[in-house]
Amino acid sequence: MMRIDRIDLFHVAMPLIYPWRTAYGEDAAIHSVLCRMSSGSNYGWGESAPFAAPCYSPECAAGAYGVARDWLAPALAGKQVSSGQDLQNRLAVFKGNPFAKAVLDTAWWSLYCRTNNLALHAALGATREEVTVGADFGVMDSTADLLKAIGLAVAARFPRVKLKFRPGWDLPMLAAVRKEFPDQTFHIDCNSGYRLEDADLFRQADDFGLAMIEQPLAHDDLLDHSRLQRAIRTPICLDESIVSTDRARQALELSSCRWVNIKPGRVGGLTVAVAIHNLCQSGGIPCWVGGMLESAVGSGHCAALSMLDNFTYPPDIFPSSRFYHEDLADPPLELQTDASGVPSIRAPRSLPEPVPGRLQALTIQKTTITG
C-alpha cells in the first residue's frame, strides 16, 4: 500500500531529427505527458505520448495533460493505492481517456518498483530479460531513400521491418521493396487509412507475403476488420482499435484479427497492457509491443513489458538516437545484439529518468497536485 503524496505533470514537446510521416499526417516533434509520482521519499516516472493532434487517436497531449491535471491526478493524490488495478478502479469513473490514465498508471508502476526494489519486467510477471527488436520506416521522400534505409536494417540483421502504408505510398512502394528484398520479413502499418471498400487493394497485398497488415481500417472499428480478415489471407493486426480489455475481448469474439499490438499509452497503462496480453494468450492470439516515439522513460516501460511470454513478434522499441539528437531522459535507450548477433533490447534494471535541465527546456506546461 502506498500513499500518493504528490503528482507532478509535464506537457513536453520533443523535436525529432526528421519528421515522422504516417497515413494520418506528419509530426516534427513528439508531444508527450510525463508524471513524477511521489510517496514519502520514493518516486517514479511515467510517460504517455498521444502526439500533438488528435489524429492517431481521439486524444492529444494537451488534452491528456488537462484531463490528468483536472480530474485524474486529484482522484489519486492523498489516497492509498495498493495496486495497478486499484489505481485503474479509482479512475474508472472517468470514461475513456486511456493516454491520460496511462501516464499515471506507468508512474505508479515505477514508484512501486522503486519502493520495493524490483525490476519492472519482473514486477509485471516476465521471466525473459532480452528480446529481439524490429526496424520501422515511415513515409519517405522517395522509394530510393526507403530502399537504402531498409538495406541498412537488413545488413544490421533486424529480423523484421515495418513499413508505413497509405494512399499514394502503397502497392507500388511495396512491390519495389519486395523485389529488392525477397526474403526479408515485412509487415505494413496503415494507421486506419483505408475502408472496407479497399478490400481489393488488400487482396493484392496478399501476394507480397507479409507477416501482417496492421490497422487497415477505422481506428474504432472491429466489425469491418472481421469482414476484411475473412476476405484476405494475410493476418490482420489491430492497434488503434484495441483501447481496453473489453475491446480486445470483443475483437477475439468477432475474429477481427490474428495479432494484437499493445501500446501501454493507448490502452491506459501497464496494468491494462498486461491484462490484454493475458486475455490474448488465453485466446490463442499472439501479441507484440508498440511504441509512440516516447522518451527513454516510456520506452523503458515498453521494453520491460515486451519481456512477457505472449509477445512473440519483435517489438517497436527504438534506440533514442533513432529519433532524437538528445533524449529527454537518461540513460538513453540503446540496442544490443543477442547471442546470434540480432538487434535486441534488454529489460532495464533501473528505469530512465528525465534530466532536469532537458525537461525544463522542453516543457510547455507543468503543474503539481498534492494530497
C-alpha positions as a Markdown table, in Angstrom:
| # | Residue | x | y | z |
|---|---|---|---|---|
| 1 | Met | 0.0 | 0.0 | 0.0 |
| 2 | Met | 1.4 | 3.4 | -1.0 |
| 3 | Arg | 0.0 | 6.8 | -0.2 |
| 4 | Ile | 0.3 | 9.1 | -3.2 |
| 5 | Asp | 1.6 | 12.3 | -1.7 |
| 6 | Arg | 2.5 | 14.4 | -4.8 |
| 7 | Ile | 2.0 | 14.2 | -8.5 |
| 8 | Asp | 3.9 | 16.5 | -10.9 |
| 9 | Leu | 2.7 | 16.6 | -14.5 |
| 10 | Phe | 4.7 | 18.0 | -17.5 |
| 11 | His | 3.5 | 18.5 | -21.1 |
| 12 | Val | 6.6 | 18.4 | -23.3 |
| 13 | Ala | 7.5 | 18.7 | -27.0 |
| 14 | Met | 10.5 | 16.7 | -28.1 |
| 15 | Pro | 11.9 | 17.8 | -31.5 |
| 16 | Leu | 12.5 | 14.9 | -33.9 |
| 17 | Ile | 15.6 | 14.5 | -36.0 |
| 18 | Tyr | 13.3 | 14.3 | -39.0 |
| 19 | Pro | 9.5 | 14.3 | -39.4 |
| 20 | Trp | 7.5 | 11.1 | -38.7 |
| 21 | Arg | 5.0 | 10.6 | -41.5 |
| 22 | Thr | 2.1 | 8.2 | -41.5 |
| 23 | Ala | -1.4 | 7.8 | -43.0 |
| 24 | Tyr | -2.8 | 10.4 | -40.6 |
| 25 | Gly | -0.2 | 13.1 | -41.1 |
| 26 | Glu | 3.3 | 14.3 | -40.1 |
| 27 | Asp | 4.9 | 15.2 | -36.8 |
| 28 | Ala | 8.0 | 17.3 | -36.4 |
| 29 | Ala | 8.0 | 16.9 | -32.6 |
| 30 | Ile | 6.6 | 14.4 | -30.2 |
| 31 | His | 4.2 | 15.8 | -27.7 |
| 32 | Ser | 4.1 | 13.8 | -24.5 |
| 33 | Val | 2.9 | 13.9 | -20.9 |
| 34 | Leu | 5.3 | 12.9 | -18.1 |
| 35 | Cys | 4.4 | 12.3 | -14.5 |
| 36 | Arg | 6.5 | 12.2 | -11.4 |
| 37 | Met | 4.5 | 10.4 | -8.7 |
| 38 | Ser | 5.8 | 10.6 | -5.1 |
| 39 | Ser | 5.2 | 8.6 | -1.9 |
| 40 | Gly | 7.3 | 9.7 | 1.0 |
| 41 | Ser | 10.9 | 9.8 | -0.1 |
| 42 | Asn | 10.2 | 7.5 | -3.1 |
| 43 | Tyr | 9.1 | 8.5 | -6.6 |
| 44 | Gly | 8.5 | 7.0 | -10.0 |
| 45 | Trp | 8.2 | 8.5 | -13.5 |
| 46 | Gly | 5.6 | 7.7 | -16.1 |
| 47 | Glu | 5.0 | 8.8 | -19.7 |
| 48 | Ser | 2.3 | 8.8 | -22.3 |
| 49 | Ala | 2.7 | 10.3 | -25.8 |
| 50 | Pro | -0.6 | 10.7 | -27.7 |
| 51 | Phe | 1.0 | 13.3 | -30.1 |
| 52 | Ala | 0.2 | 17.0 | -30.6 |
| 53 | Ala | -3.0 | 16.5 | -32.6 |
| 54 | Pro | -5.9 | 14.0 | -32.1 |
| 55 | Cys | -5.1 | 12.1 | -35.3 |
| 56 | Tyr | -3.7 | 8.8 | -34.1 |
| 57 | Ser | -6.5 | 8.6 | -31.5 |
| 58 | Pro | -9.2 | 11.0 | -30.2 |
| 59 | Glu | -6.7 | 12.2 | -27.5 |
| 60 | Cys | -3.9 | 14.7 | -27.9 |
| 61 | Ala | -1.1 | 15.6 | -25.5 |
| 62 | Ala | -2.6 | 18.9 | -24.3 |
| 63 | Gly | -5.9 | 17.3 | -23.7 |
| 64 | Ala | -4.4 | 14.3 | -21.8 |
| 65 | Tyr | -2.4 | 16.7 | -19.7 |
| 66 | Gly | -5.6 | 18.7 | -18.9 |
| 67 | Val | -7.6 | 15.6 | -18.0 |
| 68 | Ala | -4.8 | 14.3 | -15.8 |
| 69 | Arg | -4.4 | 17.6 | -14.1 |
| 70 | Asp | -8.0 | 18.5 | -13.5 |
| 71 | Trp | -9.6 | 15.1 | -12.8 |
| 72 | Leu | -7.3 | 12.0 | -12.7 |
| 73 | Ala | -4.4 | 13.2 | -10.5 |
| 74 | Pro | -6.8 | 14.8 | -7.9 |
| 75 | Ala | -8.6 | 11.4 | -7.7 |
| 76 | Leu | -5.3 | 9.8 | -6.6 |
| 77 | Ala | -3.5 | 12.4 | -4.6 |
| 78 | Gly | -3.6 | 11.7 | -0.9 |
| 79 | Lys | -5.0 | 8.2 | -1.5 |
| 80 | Gln | -3.6 | 4.9 | -0.5 |
| 81 | Val | -3.2 | 2.9 | -3.8 |
| 82 | Ser | -2.5 | -0.8 | -3.3 |
| 83 | Ser | -2.0 | -2.0 | -6.9 |
| 84 | Gly | -2.2 | -1.0 | -10.5 |
| 85 | Gln | -5.7 | -2.5 | -10.6 |
| 86 | Asp | -6.7 | -0.4 | -7.6 |
| 87 | Leu | -5.5 | 2.7 | -9.5 |
| 88 | Gln | -7.5 | 1.7 | -12.5 |
| 89 | Asn | -10.6 | 1.2 | -10.4 |
| 90 | Arg | -10.2 | 4.6 | -8.9 |
| 91 | Leu | -10.0 | 6.2 | -12.4 |
| 92 | Ala | -12.8 | 4.0 | -13.9 |
| 93 | Val | -15.5 | 6.6 | -13.2 |
| 94 | Phe | -13.8 | 8.8 | -15.9 |
| 95 | Lys | -14.8 | 7.5 | -19.3 |
| 96 | Gly | -12.1 | 6.7 | -21.9 |
| 97 | Asn | -9.0 | 8.9 | -21.9 |
| 98 | Pro | -6.6 | 5.9 | -21.9 |
| 99 | Phe | -3.5 | 8.1 | -22.7 |
| 100 | Ala | -4.3 | 10.4 | -19.7 |
| 101 | Lys | -4.7 | 7.4 | -17.5 |
| 102 | Ala | -1.6 | 5.7 | -18.8 |
| 103 | Val | 0.7 | 8.5 | -17.6 |
| 104 | Leu | -0.4 | 7.9 | -14.0 |
| 105 | Asp | -0.5 | 4.1 | -14.3 |
| 106 | Thr | 3.0 | 3.9 | -15.6 |
| 107 | Ala | 4.2 | 6.3 | -12.9 |
| 108 | Trp | 2.6 | 4.1 | -10.2 |
| 109 | Trp | 4.4 | 1.0 | -11.5 |
| 110 | Ser | 7.7 | 2.9 | -11.5 |
| 111 | Leu | 7.1 | 4.1 | -7.9 |
| 112 | Tyr | 6.1 | 0.6 | -6.9 |
| 113 | Cys | 9.3 | -0.9 | -8.3 |
| 114 | Arg | 11.5 | 1.7 | -6.6 |
| 115 | Thr | 9.7 | 1.3 | -3.3 |
| 116 | Asn | 10.1 | -2.5 | -3.4 |
| 117 | Asn | 13.5 | -2.6 | -5.1 |
| 118 | Leu | 12.1 | -4.6 | -8.1 |
| 119 | Ala | 12.9 | -4.6 | -11.8 |
| 120 | Leu | 9.8 | -3.6 | -13.7 |
| 121 | His | 9.7 | -6.6 | -16.0 |
| 122 | Ala | 9.8 | -9.0 | -13.0 |
| 123 | Ala | 7.0 | -7.0 | -11.3 |
| 124 | Leu | 4.9 | -7.4 | -14.4 |
| 125 | Gly | 5.4 | -11.2 | -14.4 |
| 126 | Ala | 8.1 | -11.6 | -17.1 |
| 127 | Thr | 10.8 | -14.2 | -16.9 |
| 128 | Arg | 12.7 | -13.2 | -20.0 |
| 129 | Glu | 15.3 | -10.5 | -19.9 |
| 130 | Glu | 16.0 | -10.0 | -23.6 |
| 131 | Val | 14.0 | -9.9 | -26.8 |
| 132 | Thr | 14.9 | -9.1 | -30.4 |
| 133 | Val | 13.5 | -5.9 | -31.9 |
| 134 | Gly | 12.3 | -4.8 | -35.3 |
| 135 | Ala | 13.0 | -1.9 | -37.6 |
| 136 | Asp | 10.4 | 0.6 | -38.8 |
| 137 | Phe | 10.2 | 3.2 | -41.6 |
| 138 | Gly | 7.7 | 5.9 | -42.1 |
| 139 | Val | 6.8 | 7.5 | -45.4 |
| 140 | Met | 9.9 | 8.9 | -47.0 |
| 141 | Asp | 10.7 | 11.4 | -49.7 |
| 142 | Ser | 11.3 | 8.7 | -52.3 |
| 143 | Thr | 11.3 | 4.9 | -52.7 |
| 144 | Ala | 15.0 | 5.0 | -53.3 |
| 145 | Asp | 15.5 | 6.6 | -49.9 |
| 146 | Leu | 13.4 | 3.8 | -48.4 |
| 147 | Leu | 15.2 | 1.0 | -50.1 |
| 148 | Lys | 18.5 | 2.4 | -48.9 |
| 149 | Ala | 17.2 | 2.6 | -45.3 |
| 150 | Ile | 15.9 | -0.9 | -45.5 |
| 151 | Gly | 19.2 | -2.2 | -46.8 |
| 152 | Leu | 20.9 | -0.9 | -43.8 |
| 153 | Ala | 18.4 | -2.5 | -41.5 |
| 154 | Val | 18.8 | -5.9 | -43.3 |
| 155 | Ala | 22.5 | -5.6 | -43.1 |
| 156 | Ala | 22.2 | -5.0 | -39.4 |
| 157 | Arg | 20.2 | -8.2 | -39.2 |
| 158 | Phe | 16.9 | -6.8 | -37.9 |
| 159 | Pro | 14.5 | -9.8 | -38.0 |
| 160 | Arg | 11.6 | -7.8 | -39.4 |
| 161 | Val | 10.8 | -4.5 | -40.9 |
| 162 | Lys | 7.6 | -2.5 | -40.6 |
| 163 | Leu | 6.6 | -0.1 | -43.4 |
| 164 | Lys | 4.1 | 2.7 | -43.1 |
| 165 | Phe | 1.4 | 2.3 | -45.8 |
| 166 | Arg | -1.0 | 5.0 | -47.0 |
| 167 | Pro | -2.7 | 6.1 | -50.2 |
| 168 | Gly | 0.0 | 7.2 | -52.6 |
| 169 | Trp | 2.6 | 5.2 | -50.7 |
| 170 | Asp | 1.1 | 1.7 | -51.0 |
| 171 | Leu | 1.3 | -1.1 | -53.6 |
| 172 | Pro | 4.0 | 0.3 | -55.9 |
| 173 | Met | 6.2 | 1.0 | -52.9 |
| 174 | Leu | 5.5 | -2.5 | -51.6 |
| 175 | Ala | 6.3 | -4.1 | -55.0 |
| 176 | Ala | 9.7 | -2.2 | -55.1 |
| 177 | Val | 10.6 | -3.3 | -51.6 |
| 178 | Arg | 9.7 | -6.9 | -52.1 |
| 179 | Lys | 11.6 | -7.0 | -55.4 |
| 180 | Glu | 14.7 | -5.7 | -53.7 |
| 181 | Phe | 14.4 | -7.8 | -50.5 |
| 182 | Pro | 12.6 | -11.1 | -51.5 |
| 183 | Asp | 13.4 | -12.9 | -48.2 |
| 184 | Gln | 13.0 | -10.3 | -45.5 |
| 185 | Thr | 10.1 | -10.3 | -43.1 |
| 186 | Phe | 7.9 | -7.3 | -43.7 |
| 187 | His | 4.6 | -6.0 | -42.4 |
| 188 | Ile | 2.7 | -2.8 | -43.3 |
| 189 | Asp | 1.0 | -0.4 | -40.9 |
| 190 | Cys | -2.0 | 1.5 | -42.4 |
| 191 | Asn | -2.9 | 3.7 | -39.4 |
| 192 | Ser | -6.6 | 3.5 | -40.2 |
| 193 | Gly | -6.0 | 4.9 | -43.6 |
| 194 | Tyr | -8.5 | 2.7 | -45.6 |
| 195 | Arg | -12.0 | 1.4 | -45.5 |
| 196 | Leu | -13.7 | -1.9 | -46.3 |
| 197 | Glu | -14.3 | -0.7 | -49.9 |
| 198 | Asp | -10.5 | -1.0 | -50.3 |
| 199 | Ala | -10.6 | -4.8 | -49.8 |
| 200 | Asp | -9.3 | -5.4 | -53.3 |
| 201 | Leu | -6.1 | -3.5 | -52.6 |
| 202 | Phe | -5.5 | -5.8 | -49.6 |
| 203 | Arg | -6.2 | -8.9 | -51.7 |
| 204 | Gln | -3.4 | -7.7 | -54.0 |
| 205 | Ala | -1.2 | -7.2 | -50.9 |
| 206 | Asp | -1.7 | -10.9 | -50.1 |
| 207 | Asp | 0.8 | -11.6 | -53.0 |
| 208 | Phe | 3.7 | -9.9 | -51.1 |
| 209 | Gly | 4.0 | -12.5 | -48.3 |
| 210 | Leu | 3.5 | -10.0 | -45.4 |
| 211 | Ala | 3.6 | -11.1 | -41.8 |
| 212 | Met | 0.6 | -9.0 | -41.1 |
| 213 | Ile | -1.4 | -5.9 | -42.1 |
| 214 | Glu | -1.6 | -3.5 | -39.1 |
| 215 | Gln | -4.8 | -1.5 | -38.5 |
| 216 | Pro | -6.0 | -1.2 | -42.1 |
| 217 | Leu | -9.5 | 0.2 | -41.3 |
| 218 | Ala | -11.0 | 2.8 | -39.0 |
| 219 | His | -9.4 | 3.4 | -35.6 |
| 220 | Asp | -12.6 | 2.4 | -33.7 |
| 221 | Asp | -13.7 | -0.5 | -35.9 |
| 222 | Leu | -13.9 | -4.2 | -35.1 |
| 223 | Leu | -16.7 | -5.4 | -37.4 |
| 224 | Asp | -15.3 | -4.4 | -40.7 |
| 225 | His | -11.9 | -5.7 | -39.7 |
| 226 | Ser | -13.6 | -9.1 | -39.1 |
| 227 | Arg | -15.1 | -8.9 | -42.6 |
| 228 | Leu | -11.8 | -7.9 | -44.2 |
| 229 | Gln | -9.9 | -10.7 | -42.3 |
| 230 | Arg | -12.3 | -13.3 | -43.8 |
| 231 | Ala | -11.7 | -11.8 | -47.3 |
| 232 | Ile | -7.8 | -11.9 | -47.3 |
| 233 | Arg | -5.1 | -14.4 | -46.4 |
| 234 | Thr | -2.7 | -12.0 | -44.7 |
| 235 | Pro | -3.2 | -11.8 | -40.9 |
| 236 | Ile | -4.7 | -8.5 | -39.7 |
| 237 | Cys | -3.2 | -6.9 | -36.6 |
| 238 | Leu | -5.3 | -4.5 | -34.6 |
| 239 | Asp | -3.6 | -1.5 | -33.0 |
| 240 | Glu | -5.7 | 1.7 | -32.6 |
| 241 | Ser | -8.9 | -0.3 | -32.2 |
| 242 | Ile | -7.7 | -2.0 | -29.0 |
| 243 | Val | -8.1 | 0.5 | -26.2 |
| 244 | Ser | -9.3 | -1.7 | -23.4 |
| 245 | Thr | -9.6 | -5.3 | -22.3 |
| 246 | Asp | -13.3 | -5.2 | -23.4 |
| 247 | Arg | -12.3 | -4.1 | -26.9 |
| 248 | Ala | -9.7 | -6.9 | -27.0 |
| 249 | Arg | -12.3 | -9.5 | -25.9 |
| 250 | Gln | -14.8 | -8.3 | -28.5 |
| 251 | Ala | -12.1 | -8.4 | -31.2 |
| 252 | Leu | -11.3 | -12.0 | -30.3 |
| 253 | Glu | -15.0 | -13.0 | -30.3 |
| 254 | Leu | -15.5 | -11.4 | -33.7 |
| 255 | Ser | -12.3 | -12.9 | -35.1 |
| 256 | Ser | -11.3 | -9.3 | -36.2 |
| 257 | Cys | -7.6 | -10.1 | -36.1 |
| 258 | Arg | -4.9 | -12.7 | -35.8 |
| 259 | Trp | -2.4 | -10.4 | -34.0 |
| 260 | Val | -2.8 | -7.6 | -31.4 |
| 261 | Asn | -0.4 | -4.7 | -30.9 |
| 262 | Ile | -0.2 | -3.4 | -27.4 |
| 263 | Lys | 1.0 | 0.1 | -26.5 |
| 264 | Pro | 0.8 | 1.0 | -22.8 |
| 265 | Gly | -0.3 | 4.5 | -23.7 |
| 266 | Arg | -3.1 | 3.5 | -26.0 |
| 267 | Val | -4.7 | 1.0 | -23.6 |
| 268 | Gly | -4.5 | 3.0 | -20.4 |
| 269 | Gly | -1.2 | 1.9 | -18.9 |
| 270 | Leu | 0.9 | -1.2 | -17.9 |
| 271 | Thr | -1.9 | -2.6 | -15.8 |
| 272 | Val | -4.3 | -2.9 | -18.8 |
| 273 | Ala | -1.5 | -3.9 | -21.1 |
| 274 | Val | -0.7 | -7.0 | -19.0 |
| 275 | Ala | -4.5 | -7.8 | -18.8 |
| 276 | Ile | -4.8 | -7.6 | -22.6 |
| 277 | His | -1.7 | -9.7 | -23.0 |
| 278 | Asn | -3.1 | -12.4 | -20.7 |
| 279 | Leu | -6.5 | -12.3 | -22.4 |
| 280 | Cys | -4.9 | -12.8 | -25.9 |
| 281 | Gln | -2.7 | -15.5 | -24.6 |
| 282 | Ser | -5.7 | -17.4 | -23.3 |
| 283 | Gly | -7.5 | -16.9 | -26.7 |
| 284 | Gly | -4.5 | -18.1 | -28.8 |
| 285 | Ile | -3.8 | -14.6 | -30.3 |
| 286 | Pro | -0.1 | -13.6 | -30.2 |
| 287 | Cys | 0.9 | -10.0 | -29.4 |
| 288 | Trp | 3.7 | -7.6 | -29.8 |
| 289 | Val | 4.6 | -4.3 | -28.2 |
| 290 | Gly | 4.4 | -1.0 | -29.9 |
| 291 | Gly | 5.7 | 2.4 | -29.0 |
| 292 | Met | 4.7 | 6.1 | -29.6 |
| 293 | Leu | 8.2 | 7.5 | -30.0 |
| 294 | Glu | 8.3 | 8.2 | -26.3 |
| 295 | Ser | 11.4 | 9.4 | -24.5 |
| 296 | Ala | 13.5 | 6.7 | -22.8 |
| 297 | Val | 11.1 | 7.0 | -19.8 |
| 298 | Gly | 8.2 | 5.5 | -21.8 |
| 299 | Ser | 10.5 | 3.3 | -24.0 |
| 300 | Gly | 11.9 | 1.7 | -20.8 |
| 301 | His | 8.3 | 0.7 | -19.8 |
| 302 | Cys | 7.7 | -0.7 | -23.2 |
| 303 | Ala | 11.0 | -2.7 | -23.0 |
| 304 | Ala | 10.0 | -4.2 | -19.7 |
| 305 | Leu | 6.5 | -5.1 | -20.9 |
| 306 | Ser | 7.9 | -6.8 | -24.0 |
| 307 | Met | 9.5 | -9.5 | -21.9 |
| 308 | Leu | 6.2 | -11.2 | -21.2 |
| 309 | Asp | 5.7 | -14.6 | -22.8 |
| 310 | Asn | 2.9 | -13.9 | -25.4 |
| 311 | Phe | 4.8 | -11.1 | -27.0 |
| 312 | Thr | 6.2 | -13.2 | -29.8 |
| 313 | Tyr | 6.8 | -10.7 | -32.6 |
| 314 | Pro | 9.8 | -8.3 | -32.4 |
| 315 | Pro | 8.6 | -5.1 | -30.8 |
| 316 | Asp | 8.7 | -1.4 | -31.9 |
| 317 | Ile | 11.3 | -0.3 | -29.4 |
| 318 | Phe | 13.9 | 2.1 | -30.9 |
| 319 | Pro | 17.2 | 3.5 | -29.6 |
| 320 | Ser | 17.0 | 7.1 | -28.5 |
| 321 | Ser | 19.4 | 8.1 | -31.2 |
| 322 | Arg | 17.0 | 7.0 | -33.9 |
| 323 | Phe | 14.7 | 9.9 | -33.4 |
| 324 | Tyr | 16.3 | 12.4 | -31.0 |
| 325 | His | 19.6 | 14.3 | -31.1 |
| 326 | Glu | 19.4 | 14.1 | -27.3 |
| 327 | Asp | 16.9 | 12.1 | -25.3 |
| 328 | Leu | 14.9 | 13.8 | -22.6 |
| 329 | Ala | 15.8 | 11.1 | -20.2 |
| 330 | Asp | 19.0 | 9.3 | -19.0 |
| 331 | Pro | 20.2 | 6.7 | -19.6 |
| 332 | Pro | 19.1 | 6.9 | -23.3 |
| 333 | Leu | 17.7 | 3.7 | -24.7 |
| 334 | Glu | 20.2 | 1.6 | -26.6 |
| 335 | Leu | 20.0 | -1.6 | -28.5 |
| 336 | Gln | 22.3 | -4.6 | -28.0 |
| 337 | Thr | 22.8 | -7.7 | -30.0 |
| 338 | Asp | 21.8 | -11.2 | -28.8 |
| 339 | Ala | 24.0 | -14.3 | -28.9 |
| 340 | Ser | 23.2 | -14.6 | -32.6 |
| 341 | Gly | 24.1 | -11.1 | -33.5 |
| 342 | Val | 20.5 | -9.9 | -33.9 |
| 343 | Pro | 19.5 | -6.5 | -32.6 |
| 344 | Ser | 17.8 | -6.8 | -29.2 |
| 345 | Ile | 16.7 | -5.0 | -26.1 |
| 346 | Arg | 17.3 | -6.0 | -22.6 |
| 347 | Ala | 14.9 | -5.4 | -19.7 |
| 348 | Pro | 16.0 | -2.3 | -17.8 |
| 349 | Arg | 17.3 | -2.9 | -14.3 |
| 350 | Ser | 16.6 | 0.7 | -13.3 |
| 351 | Leu | 14.2 | 2.9 | -15.3 |
| 352 | Pro | 15.4 | 6.0 | -17.1 |
| 353 | Glu | 14.5 | 9.4 | -15.6 |
| 354 | Pro | 14.3 | 12.9 | -17.2 |
| 355 | Val | 17.4 | 15.1 | -16.9 |
| 356 | Pro | 16.2 | 18.2 | -15.1 |
| 357 | Gly | 17.7 | 20.7 | -17.5 |
| 358 | Arg | 16.4 | 19.0 | -20.6 |
| 359 | Leu | 12.9 | 18.5 | -19.0 |
| 360 | Gln | 12.8 | 22.2 | -18.2 |
| 361 | Ala | 13.8 | 23.2 | -21.7 |
| 362 | Leu | 11.2 | 21.1 | -23.4 |
| 363 | Thr | 8.3 | 21.7 | -21.0 |
| 364 | Ile | 5.3 | 23.6 | -22.4 |
| 365 | Gln | 3.2 | 23.5 | -19.2 |
| 366 | Lys | 3.5 | 21.9 | -15.8 |
| 367 | Thr | 1.6 | 21.5 | -12.6 |
| 368 | Thr | 1.7 | 19.9 | -9.1 |
| 369 | Ile | -1.1 | 18.2 | -7.3 |
| 370 | Thr | -0.6 | 17.2 | -3.7 |
| 371 | Gly | -2.6 | 15.2 | -1.2 |
